[in-house]
Amino acid sequence: MLSANGEMVSTDYDGDSSVITFDNAEDTEWRCETCGEALYEDACGYTDESGSAVCTAYIPDADSDDDGTEPETGEGPHRPQRVTLWWANGATIRTEPDEDSITVTISVGDPRGAFAFTVRRIPDDAPANGGRLIMHTPYPGEPLPHAELTTDHTGTYWVG
């Protein structure tokens, strides 16, 4: 059974690996709150794709207009607002029935890699810890990290 945003998604599960992927299509970390244009930070401040710092949907004193009338629009500066999840390249959840595991990968740096978190069940007939779950996580100092990790406290790390 699979759902996305609370809606059931039709799938035919055959016991093989299943993969759910989020690919972030955002190409900028800033957008104009008023007109929605992608913005880029440069020496002039925040400009749109054409290099203009002028928003044609500018609403003067939009925050102070509370008389119930539609404010007039004109030209003025873009109002930069951070795009949510701009920092994420993507994420994937993968089930591996042959390994009896689930792996979650999250890419926040180089899109060719990701942080990987895996939870796996040790087989019941294993000599030690049979039937238990084990979790593998990224850690500071690991070889070939996706991004540098610095320990804040046990189990919590600063990325980058």
Secondary structure, 3 states (H helix, E strand, C coil): CEEECCEEECCCCCCCCEEEEEECCCCCCEEECCCCCEEEEECCEEECCCCCCEEEEECCCHHHCCCCCCCCCEEEECCEEECCCCCCCEEEEEEECCCCEEEEEEECCCCCCCEEEEEEECCCCCCCCCCCEEEECCCCCCCCCCCCEEEEECCEEEEC
